[in-house]
């Protein structure tokens, strides 16, 4: 499969922005949902108040007994340990007793512990006590109660340590005194060496008693001056609730909802089997978008027959010129050879090449990927644009659903492709020129009673025949999901243009069609992208006639503003101009003959003149028909 540019190797920023555009509703719904939930939480969650008290923890002076020198700061107090003590059951029990003594209901100890939080500012010996309650006054009372209970517990613990140490030292000192008294009684009558030994023992006991006294004196002084800490910042009454905070909860809820919406959008986009926009199409297909008529629209927008006065029509014209460039025949080797503008060129045949023989026409397939009118819209507009460039263009309707083509070109049902394949009729005699696009010839699908056997070999022979009848043959194929026509004819195409209908084309249908083209070696320069097309026949836009007005009637027409402006005769070139002049001349001769016949009928005696006029008129009509559709050489070779 020949492609213009390789597909994207991975997602790009524009693909993510395209995803946001595709799933904008889902993303917005997620953000709004999060905002609504946050608003409901703000309104329904009861307010809570938090009060803070700051306590400075002082060394007790008994570090050798309590191990306080192992603190995390450069001091004598381990603040991590003290923070755990503050939220212990012992402190909580004291707080509960304090609240009960003040006339309130004693709360549960576990509930109190859940309401309090202790933080330690860096490089300090301060504990910040945060207490949360349902009212501002209860929050202040709880914070003060925890601070006071903690200091009371710390003081009680220190006093208990000091008292136990003093009791132990005093007991030792009393024991030494008793030993000294007993020694004095024993050594009262001793003499000599015994007396000297008793004196030495007595001196040692006195030294021990003095040493114990040195330990008792500081502890006794400390017992009278214990200061475990102090409240440096008493708790204050909060001015407002700390939770919920609308200024925090609402943006957080919206952000959380937005995140959920984005995740849902990505998941939904990855699971969606359909193509949604022009950014996604080249990434999936690996070929560029050759013609984009969506205009960024994903909703239903009926596209009609576009003309030069429309922006989309100009894009179709650009695509037509690109197709002509891709399919341009080789230049003649002999500069004097007959070219497409030669006076000897046939009026209704394709351009000739250097040998003087008609150059084989080029076949362009527009393959729909969805049932409906999208494929017909792309084929009709491309064929009309090629005709506007002055090229002999034939539109072949291979889709049994002919209503969209008939509605766009203001045609009625009639014989066409089915009769040519089944009954062997000459396709040149079955083509029609629509008023909406006078420079275009159309081979309709045929009668509703017949089904054109496109899958047979007769279709390939017919395409070979049609190559010699027009410079460009645009074949409108039905949806690949309905019929296998694209698979059967892919090898006969010079170009194959998949038609993507945003919002309806399955990704698998497009990739399958491209795989088929690759297997048969068909050239796919790009895709044609249309917005979602209306499914009902009466929603199709009505084509415009040559005078710029809307066509009168038709089951497939609507009053959409897209249409083809009046086609001027001087926009054609080559054989189209000669065919138009021949037709006008034949029409003028026919009018003269009809006038002559009327005059002859007014004079009964001259019956021979009437017969001559009638014969002349038949000859002129035959000449006109031969000029409009010249039989093609069935032996022309295929591409």
C-alpha positions as MATLAB code, in Angstrom:
seq = 'XXXXXXXXXXXXXXXXXXXXXXXXXXXXXXXXXXXXXXXXXXXXXXXXXXXXXXXXXXXXXXXXXXXXXXXXXXXXXXXXXXXXXXXXXXXXXXXXXXXXXXXXXXXXXXXXXXXXXXXXXXXXXXXXXXXXXXXXXXXXXXXXXXXXXXXXXXXXXXXXXXXXXXXXXXXXXXXXXXXXXXXXXXXXXXXXXXXXXXXXXXXXXXXXXXXXXXXXXXXXXXXXXXXXXXXXXXXXXXXXXXXXXXXXXXXXXXXXXXXXXXXXXXXXXXXXXXXXXXXXXXXXXXXXXXXXXXXXXXXXXXXXXXXXXXXXXXXXXXXXXXXXXXXXXXXXXXXXXXXXXXXXXXXXXXXXXXXXXXXXXXXXXXXXXXXXXXXXXXXXXXXXXXXXXXXXXXXXXXXXXXXXXXXXXXXXXXXXXXXXXXXXXXXXXXXXXXXXXXXXXXXXXXXXXXXXXXXXXXXXXXXXXXXXXXXXXXXXXXXXXXXXXXXXXXXXXXXXXXXXXXXXXXXXXXXXXXXXXXXXXXXXXXXXXXXXXXXXXXXXXXXXXXXXXXXXXXXXXXXXXXXXXXXXXXXXXXXXXXXXXXXXXXXXXXXXXXXXXXXXXXXXXXXXXXXXXXXXXXXXXXXXXXXXXXXXXXXXXXX';
ca = [
       0.000    0.000    0.000;
       1.469    3.316   -1.055;
       1.131    5.984    1.615;
       2.132    9.601    1.857;
       3.530    9.706    5.387;
       4.080    7.055    8.054;
       1.735    6.886   10.998;
       2.648    8.337   14.339;
       4.883    6.082   16.407;
       3.259    7.122   19.648;
       0.855    9.568   21.253;
       1.673   13.243   20.903;
       0.470   16.326   22.713;
      -2.048   17.132   20.006;
      -3.503   13.654   20.372;
      -4.073   14.241   24.057;
      -5.715   17.581   23.358;
      -7.848   15.871   20.730;
      -8.800   13.254   23.311;
      -9.874   16.047   25.668;
     -12.014   17.560   22.928;
     -13.598   14.192   22.169;
     -14.332   13.386   25.794;
     -14.829   16.917   27.077;
     -18.251   16.100   28.415;
     -16.927   13.200   30.464;
     -14.075   15.294   31.870;
     -16.380   18.188   32.738;
     -18.862   15.771   34.289;
     -16.105   14.354   36.487;
     -15.005   17.799   37.651;
     -18.583   18.895   38.324;
     -19.299   15.628   40.136;
     -16.306   16.130   42.401;
     -17.373   19.704   43.067;
     -20.908   18.614   43.911;
     -19.668   15.915   46.281;
     -17.310   18.371   47.980;
     -20.155   20.872   48.358;
     -22.375   18.197   49.867;
     -19.598   17.250   52.284;
     -19.156   20.878   53.327;
     -22.864   21.180   54.015;
     -23.373   17.794   55.693;
     -20.179   17.181   57.697;
     -20.529   18.718   61.185;
     -17.996   21.474   61.892;
     -15.055   20.795   64.151;
     -12.884   23.268   66.062;
      -9.236   22.905   67.038;
      -7.461   24.763   69.818;
      -3.717   24.659   70.514;
      -1.766   24.952   73.740;
       2.056   25.100   73.903;
       3.961   23.502   76.807;
       7.651   24.044   77.496;
       9.202   20.896   78.962;
      11.990   21.572   81.491;
      14.672   19.186   82.737;
      13.869   17.752   86.166;
      17.453   17.455   87.424;
      17.263   13.716   87.937;
      18.563   12.757   84.507;
      20.725   10.029   85.951;
      17.582    8.403   87.268;
      15.134    8.967   84.333;
      17.489    8.705   81.306;
      16.376   12.073   79.965;
      19.789   12.880   78.450;
      19.026   10.677   75.434;
      16.647   13.240   73.945;
      16.490   13.962   70.183;
      17.385   17.653   70.809;
      20.520   18.986   72.447;
      18.922   19.105   75.845;
      18.090   16.941   78.830;
      14.582   15.899   77.729;
      13.559   13.299   75.159;
      10.637   15.113   73.504;
       9.559   12.093   71.455;
       9.056   10.173   74.662;
       7.241   13.068   76.272;
       4.917   13.369   73.237;
       3.960    9.715   73.646;
       3.408   10.226   77.349;
       1.089   13.155   76.633;
      -1.269   11.008   74.521;
      -1.145    8.048   76.920;
      -4.064    6.626   78.833;
      -2.705    8.061   82.089;
      -2.985   11.629   80.808;
      -6.332   10.902   79.135;
      -7.725    9.537   82.399;
      -6.701   12.696   84.223;
      -8.351   14.832   81.497;
     -11.571   12.833   81.757;
     -11.592   13.322   85.540;
     -11.009   17.047   85.088;
     -13.910   17.392   82.640;
     -16.169   15.378   84.925;
     -15.232   17.537   87.936;
     -16.072   20.690   85.961;
     -19.679   19.485   85.590;
     -19.458   17.911   82.171;
     -19.961   14.340   81.064;
     -16.789   12.291   81.366;
     -15.805   11.328   77.815;
     -14.326    8.009   76.795;
     -10.547    7.757   77.137;
     -10.137    6.367   73.605;
     -12.211    9.214   72.168;
     -10.037   11.743   73.971;
      -6.877   10.212   72.562;
      -8.277   10.418   69.034;
      -9.052   14.098   69.459;
      -5.569   15.146   70.564;
      -2.467   15.535   68.423;
       1.026   16.514   69.590;
       3.685   18.143   67.425;
       7.254   19.140   68.278;
       8.650   22.219   66.539;
      12.210   21.660   65.268;
      15.097   22.476   67.588;
      12.907   23.274   70.566;
      11.781   21.788   73.895;
       8.156   22.705   73.292;
       5.168   20.404   72.844;
       2.214   21.800   70.861;
      -1.046   20.206   71.937;
      -3.872   20.341   69.342;
      -7.297   19.333   70.580;
     -10.342   19.025   68.289;
     -13.954   19.169   69.488;
     -17.419   19.889   68.208;
     -17.478   23.398   69.683;
     -14.913   26.127   70.117;
     -15.248   26.170   73.903;
     -14.827   22.401   74.204;
     -11.715   22.591   72.027;
     -10.155   25.245   74.263;
     -11.078   23.339   77.433;
      -9.662   20.080   76.082;
      -6.325   21.598   75.058;
      -5.842   23.256   78.442;
      -6.894   20.087   80.223;
      -4.327   17.977   78.365;
      -1.567   20.506   79.050;
      -2.381   20.626   82.754;
      -2.800   16.862   83.061;
       0.524   16.244   81.352;
       2.403   18.627   83.650;
       0.738   17.124   86.714;
       1.667   13.611   85.610;
       5.241   14.629   84.853;
       5.594   16.322   88.244;
       4.118   13.316   90.029;
       6.518   10.997   88.255;
       9.507   13.149   89.182;
       8.427   13.414   92.793;
       7.952    9.687   92.968;
      11.481    9.157   91.690;
      12.956   11.672   94.116;
      11.025   10.276   97.064;
      12.069    6.730   96.301;
      15.699    7.800   95.979;
      15.603    9.764   99.218;
      14.029    6.841  101.023;
      16.733    4.521   99.787;
      19.566    6.901  100.756;
      18.123    7.571  104.178;
      17.701    3.856  104.817;
      21.379    3.319  103.923;
      22.438    6.176  106.166;
      20.407    4.787  109.054;
      22.023    1.406  108.574;
      25.479    2.990  108.756;
      24.525    4.778  111.948;
      23.428    1.506  113.530;
      26.674   -0.161  112.487;
      28.679    2.696  113.969;
      26.791    2.441  117.267;
      27.375   -1.282  117.476;
      31.072   -0.810  116.729;
      31.419    1.781  119.472;
      29.905   -0.632  122.023;
      32.223   -3.433  120.972;
      35.402   -1.315  121.087;
      34.762    0.316  124.489;
      37.045   -2.088  126.442;
      39.414   -2.906  123.621;
      43.095   -2.048  123.861;
      46.016   -2.171  121.597;
      45.536   -3.498  118.161;
      41.848   -4.213  118.676;
      41.189   -0.631  119.617;
      43.081    0.627  116.582;
      41.044   -1.634  114.242;
      37.759   -0.484  115.765;
      38.721    3.120  115.250;
      39.541    2.485  111.582;
      36.191    0.784  110.975;
      34.365    3.597  112.741;
      36.135    6.154  110.564;
      35.028    4.345  107.394;
      31.427    4.221  108.551;
      31.493    7.932  109.280;
      32.817    8.576  105.757;
      30.002    6.533  104.227;
      27.420    8.344  106.310;
      28.816   11.683  105.124;
      28.702   10.566  101.486;
      25.098    9.439  101.822;
      24.291   12.762  103.398;
      25.789   14.554  100.410;
      23.323   12.670   98.175;
      20.333   13.272  100.404;
      20.783   17.027  100.660;
      20.389   17.861   96.883;
      17.465   15.479   96.532;
      15.770   17.051   99.497;
      16.230   20.507   97.971;
      15.018   19.215   94.593;
      11.912   17.771   96.192;
      10.905   21.221   97.255;
      11.607   22.902   93.882;
      10.376   20.447   91.191;
       9.274   22.318   87.989;
       8.458   19.763   85.203;
       7.514   22.471   82.717;
       5.088   25.288   82.066;
       2.333   26.339   79.700;
       3.847   29.069   77.576;
       0.799   29.507   75.290;
      -2.592   28.781   76.835;
      -5.270   27.451   74.526;
      -7.517   30.059   72.984;
     -11.055   29.871   71.700;
     -10.990   29.199   67.895;
     -12.582   31.908   65.792;
     -13.896   29.471   63.212;
     -14.117   25.782   62.413;
     -11.035   24.042   61.167;
     -13.072   21.460   59.271;
     -14.684   21.477   56.813;
     -12.912   24.330   55.041;
     -14.855   25.314   51.883;
     -11.877   27.127   50.390;
      -9.903   23.879   50.600;
     -12.532   21.199   50.197;
     -14.226   22.600   47.083;
     -11.067   22.956   44.944;
      -9.822   19.600   46.216;
     -13.121   17.953   45.306;
     -13.110   19.526   41.851;
      -9.480   18.464   41.287;
     -10.212   14.910   42.402;
     -13.288   14.778   40.167;
     -11.250   16.159   37.279;
      -8.661   13.437   37.763;
     -11.358   10.776   37.825;
     -12.929   12.312   34.697;
      -9.589   12.273   32.875;
      -8.981    8.644   33.760;
     -12.501    7.747   32.674;
     -12.031    9.699   29.424;
      -8.802    7.861   28.614;
     -10.374    4.495   29.414;
     -13.508    5.306   27.424;
     -11.458    6.491   24.459;
      -9.297    3.389   24.440;
     -12.348    1.136   24.626;
     -14.339    3.084   22.018;
     -14.219    1.138   18.719;
     -15.159    4.177   16.596;
     -13.101    7.018   15.164;
     -13.953   10.360   16.689;
     -11.827   13.082   15.069;
      -9.239   13.885   12.428;
      -6.321   13.667   14.882;
      -7.146   10.080   15.713;
      -7.703    8.975   12.106;
      -4.086    9.267   10.826;
      -2.784    7.676   14.026;
      -4.987    4.624   13.534;
      -4.672    4.378    9.748;
      -1.056    5.385    9.250;
      -2.022    7.603    6.280;
      -2.754   11.349    6.336;
      -6.160   12.961    6.041;
      -6.401   13.967    2.399;
      -9.721   15.813    2.651;
     -11.354   16.985    5.869;
     -14.956   18.143    5.530;
     -15.777   17.731    9.214;
     -14.877   21.293   10.155;
     -14.187   20.051   13.676;
     -17.803   18.870   14.023;
     -18.727   15.539   15.556;
     -22.488   16.049   15.596;
     -24.689   15.357   12.583;
     -24.093   17.884    9.803;
     -25.400   17.087    6.348;
     -22.839   17.792    3.643;
     -24.259   18.493    0.204;
     -22.820   19.140   -3.228;
     -20.125   21.741   -2.565;
     -19.221   24.500   -4.975;
     -16.478   27.060   -5.508;
     -18.185   29.613   -3.256;
     -17.809   27.379   -0.199;
     -14.710   26.845    1.962;
     -15.256   23.104    2.005;
     -15.740   23.219   -1.755;
     -12.308   24.788   -2.171;
     -10.824   21.996   -0.092;
     -12.502   19.479   -2.394;
     -11.010   21.315   -5.399;
      -7.558   21.093   -3.829;
      -8.027   17.370   -3.352;
      -9.110   17.014   -6.975;
      -5.931   18.725   -8.162;
      -3.891   16.502   -5.883;
      -5.569   13.426   -7.361;
      -4.875   14.683  -10.874;
      -1.216   15.227   -9.968;
      -0.894   11.734   -8.533;
      -2.558   10.187  -11.577;
      -1.089   12.467  -14.272;
      -0.077   10.423  -17.377;
       3.456   10.579  -18.675;
       4.247   13.470  -21.007;
       4.361   12.577  -24.750;
       7.827   11.841  -26.114;
       7.023   13.603  -29.429;
       6.306   17.331  -28.943;
       4.191   17.303  -32.093;
       2.010   14.438  -30.930;
      -1.673   14.952  -30.498;
      -2.478   16.190  -26.987;
      -5.635   16.620  -24.984;
      -6.190   20.135  -26.359;
      -5.789   19.123  -30.007;
      -8.607   19.923  -32.389;
      -8.625   16.248  -33.382;
      -9.410   15.125  -29.845;
     -12.755   13.452  -29.502;
     -15.446   15.462  -27.803;
     -16.387   12.842  -25.214;
     -13.266   10.764  -24.851;
     -10.298   10.855  -22.507;
      -7.139   12.796  -23.187;
      -4.775   11.271  -25.711;
      -1.104   10.559  -25.212;
       1.851   10.954  -27.566;
       0.885    8.071  -29.872;
      -2.430    9.657  -30.810;
      -4.329    6.859  -29.067;
      -6.679    7.823  -26.215;
      -4.855    7.614  -22.909;
      -6.462    5.086  -20.559;
      -8.590    6.739  -17.927;
      -7.714    6.539  -14.250;
      -9.970    4.801  -11.760;
     -10.473    6.238   -8.284;
     -12.392    4.226   -5.697;
     -14.118    5.953   -2.783;
     -14.723    3.161   -0.289;
     -17.268    3.885    2.417;
     -16.601    2.480    5.875;
     -20.160    3.027    7.140;
     -23.567    2.479    5.571;
     -25.446    5.634    4.658;
     -24.686    8.718    2.648;
     -21.080    9.456    3.693;
     -19.534    7.447    0.848;
     -21.897    9.000   -1.710;
     -21.118   12.526   -0.469;
     -17.382   11.961   -0.860;
     -17.694   10.368   -4.325;
     -20.079   12.993   -5.728;
     -18.025   15.956   -4.517;
     -14.732   14.473   -5.701;
     -16.169   13.622   -9.131;
     -17.749   17.069   -9.490;
     -14.473   18.732   -8.527;
     -12.544   16.678  -11.088;
     -15.100   17.686  -13.716;
     -14.674   21.333  -12.773;
     -10.973   21.034  -13.602;
     -11.942   20.334  -17.222;
     -11.382   16.580  -17.108;
     -13.852   14.113  -18.575;
     -15.176   12.536  -15.380;
     -17.549    9.624  -14.948;
     -19.161    8.799  -11.614;
     -20.092    5.119  -11.256;
     -22.549    4.225   -8.490;
     -21.610    0.739   -7.321;
     -23.547    1.154   -4.095;
     -27.078   -0.292   -4.320;
     -28.247    2.522   -2.061;
     -28.577    5.091   -4.811;
     -30.833    7.499   -2.901;
     -27.943    9.635   -1.548;
     -26.357   10.059   -4.999;
     -29.698   10.796   -6.646;
     -30.541   13.299   -3.939;
     -27.217   15.122   -4.174;
     -27.359   15.381   -7.984;
     -31.149   15.719   -8.372;
     -31.431   12.489  -10.363;
     -34.253   10.025  -10.664;
     -33.967    6.267  -10.644;
     -33.056    4.743  -13.975;
     -30.950    2.121  -15.750;
     -27.261    2.059  -15.135;
     -24.520   -0.244  -13.839;
     -26.820   -3.192  -13.167;
     -28.195   -3.174  -16.723;
     -24.671   -2.912  -18.143;
     -23.458   -5.924  -16.144;
     -26.563   -8.111  -16.299;
     -28.141   -7.257  -19.660;
     -24.981   -6.208  -21.493;
     -26.220   -2.725  -22.400;
     -23.756   -0.118  -23.552;
     -22.778    1.954  -20.454;
     -22.183    4.989  -22.660;
     -25.896    5.056  -23.519;
     -26.855    4.721  -19.818;
     -24.928    7.705  -18.486;
     -26.746   10.930  -17.596;
     -25.637   14.507  -17.045;
     -27.150   15.974  -13.860;
     -28.297   19.584  -13.866;
     -26.568   20.140  -10.523;
     -23.180   19.271  -12.132;
     -23.515   19.684  -15.930;
     -19.892   18.775  -16.666;
     -20.193   15.406  -14.926;
     -21.527   12.164  -16.315;
     -23.142    9.644  -13.963;
     -23.667    5.923  -14.381;
     -26.360    5.148  -11.864;
     -26.600    1.820  -10.108;
     -29.642    0.792  -12.075;
     -33.167   -0.412  -11.547;
     -34.210   -1.522   -8.138;
     -35.145   -4.935   -9.564;
     -31.547   -5.690  -10.534;
     -28.541   -6.228   -8.317;
     -25.294   -5.348  -10.047;
     -22.921   -8.359   -9.814;
     -19.940   -6.223   -8.889;
     -18.032   -9.203   -7.500;
     -17.936  -10.938  -10.876;
     -15.326  -10.656  -13.586;
     -17.767   -8.667  -15.724;
     -17.168   -5.674  -13.478;
     -13.450   -5.763  -14.172;
     -14.134   -5.884  -17.911;
     -16.545   -2.981  -17.550;
     -13.931   -0.931  -15.717;
     -11.530   -1.606  -18.568;
     -14.191   -0.339  -20.966;
     -14.883    2.745  -18.874;
     -11.201    3.678  -18.815;
     -11.468    4.558  -22.506;
     -14.645    6.583  -21.982;
     -13.382    9.145  -19.446;
     -10.186   10.587  -18.060;
     -11.255    9.870  -14.487;
     -13.690    7.208  -13.359;
     -14.801    7.726   -9.755;
     -16.416    4.555   -8.402;
     -18.524    4.911   -5.263;
     -18.217    1.611   -3.394;
     -20.620    0.564   -0.634;
     -19.680    0.112    2.987;
     -17.042   -2.541    3.606;
     -19.225   -3.851    6.411;
     -22.135   -4.512    4.033;
     -20.417   -5.856    0.920;
     -17.013   -7.142   -0.163;
     -16.880   -4.964   -3.296;
     -13.751   -3.130   -2.129;
     -11.978   -6.450   -1.601;
     -12.956   -7.699   -5.037;
     -12.017   -4.553   -6.953;
      -9.065   -3.194   -4.971;
      -6.616   -4.479   -7.563;
      -8.338   -2.499  -10.343;
      -7.982    0.894   -8.630;
      -5.382    3.487   -9.446;
      -6.245    5.210   -6.161;
      -8.343    4.045   -3.241;
      -9.725    6.665   -0.868;
     -11.318    5.384    2.370;
     -14.199    7.552    3.574;
     -14.286    8.025    7.360;
     -17.496    9.175    9.030;
     -16.625   10.609   12.440;
     -18.527    9.005   15.245;
     -19.607    6.004   13.163;
     -16.600    4.483   11.402;
     -15.205    1.536   13.402;
     -11.458    1.506   13.734;
     -11.428   -2.122   12.633;
     -13.277   -1.224    9.408;
     -10.663    1.367    8.434;
      -7.678   -0.796    9.319;
      -9.264   -3.764    7.537;
      -9.789   -1.718    4.375;
      -6.206   -0.486    4.462;
      -5.018   -4.058    4.952;
      -6.968   -5.104    1.874;
      -5.439   -2.283   -0.137;
      -2.004   -3.332    1.020;
      -2.627   -6.937   -0.016;
      -3.737   -5.957   -3.529;
      -1.115   -3.232   -3.962;
      -3.673   -0.412   -4.207;
      -2.394    3.106   -3.656;
      -3.966    4.902   -0.671;
      -2.732    8.507   -0.584;
      -4.971    9.401    2.356;
      -8.469    9.364    3.771;
     -11.551   11.526    3.346;
     -13.126   12.576    6.643;
     -16.746   13.686    6.987;
     -18.817   14.561   10.035;
     -21.605   12.277   11.156;
     -24.176   12.260    8.372;
     -27.952   12.088    8.870;
     -29.341    8.592    8.519;
     -32.755    9.502    7.106;
     -33.055   10.114    3.392;
     -35.096   13.288    3.732;
     -32.339   14.964    5.741;
     -29.944   15.121    2.792;
     -29.232   18.655    1.523;
     -30.712   19.546   -1.832;
     -28.306   20.265   -4.696;
     -28.360   23.570   -6.472;
     -29.190   23.958  -10.112;
     -27.114   25.843  -12.637;
     -28.808   29.158  -11.775;
     -27.862   28.873   -8.102;
     -31.367   28.031   -6.820;
     -32.341   24.940   -4.867;
     -33.667   22.012   -6.884;
     -37.427   21.648   -6.882;
     -38.063   18.209   -5.488;
     -36.595   14.840   -4.544;
     -36.868   12.449   -1.646;
     -33.190   12.796   -0.795;
     -33.036   16.605   -0.740;
     -33.102   19.175    2.034;
     -32.676   22.918    2.249;
     -29.064   22.865    3.344;
     -27.076   25.830    2.090;
     -24.327   23.773    0.487;
     -24.720   23.579   -3.289;
     -23.023   23.987   -6.589;
     -23.121   27.417   -8.208;
     -24.148   27.916  -11.812;
     -21.741   26.066  -14.072;
     -20.509   28.282  -16.850;
     -19.750   26.798  -20.259;
     -16.353   28.500  -20.352;
     -15.124   26.500  -17.321;
     -14.833   23.334  -19.404;
     -11.914   22.522  -21.628;
     -11.012   20.207  -24.479;
     -13.674   17.753  -25.510;
     -16.316   18.935  -23.001;
     -16.399   22.339  -24.700;
     -16.753   20.716  -28.155;
     -19.472   18.362  -26.909;
     -21.444   21.283  -25.505;
     -21.156   23.264  -28.731;
     -22.229   20.243  -30.794;
     -25.232   19.721  -28.559;
     -26.250   23.390  -28.870;
     -25.917   23.227  -32.658;
     -28.037   20.104  -32.818;
     -30.661   21.737  -30.611;
     -30.769   24.806  -32.844;
     -31.189   22.664  -35.972;
     -33.931   20.720  -34.272;
     -35.783   23.919  -33.414;
     -35.540   25.089  -37.025;
     -36.851   21.776  -38.296;
     -39.755   21.897  -35.836;
     -40.612   25.396  -37.100;
     -40.422   24.209  -40.676;
     -42.608   21.242  -39.849;
     -45.228   23.493  -38.261;
     -45.268   25.700  -41.354;
     -45.571   22.686  -43.599;
     -48.460   21.309  -41.565;
     -50.205   24.657  -41.964;
     -50.084   24.087  -45.769;
     -51.610   20.656  -46.403;
     -50.439   20.540  -49.990;
     -46.719   20.402  -49.030;
     -46.585   17.048  -47.199;
     -43.189   16.105  -48.611;
     -41.502   19.012  -46.800;
     -42.926   17.805  -43.479;
     -41.526   14.322  -44.015;
     -38.130   15.773  -44.932;
     -38.119   17.927  -41.802;
     -38.995   14.949  -39.622;
     -36.159   12.878  -41.135;
     -33.703   15.731  -40.683;
     -34.684   16.082  -37.018;
     -34.110   12.362  -36.392;
     -30.661   12.643  -37.938;
     -29.796   15.594  -35.730;
     -30.934   13.765  -32.576;
     -28.839   10.757  -33.545;
     -25.802   12.962  -34.128;
     -26.271   14.611  -30.728;
     -26.459   11.271  -28.944;
     -23.323   10.068  -30.718;
     -21.512   13.246  -29.694;
     -22.499   12.980  -26.007;
     -21.548    9.313  -25.510;
     -19.305    7.754  -28.146;
     -19.054    3.956  -27.924;
     -15.818    2.915  -26.330;
     -13.427    0.344  -27.610;
     -14.121   -2.797  -25.622;
     -10.705   -4.122  -26.435;
      -8.891   -1.388  -24.480;
      -6.358   -2.869  -22.149;
      -6.552   -2.633  -18.392;
      -4.082   -0.627  -16.414;
];
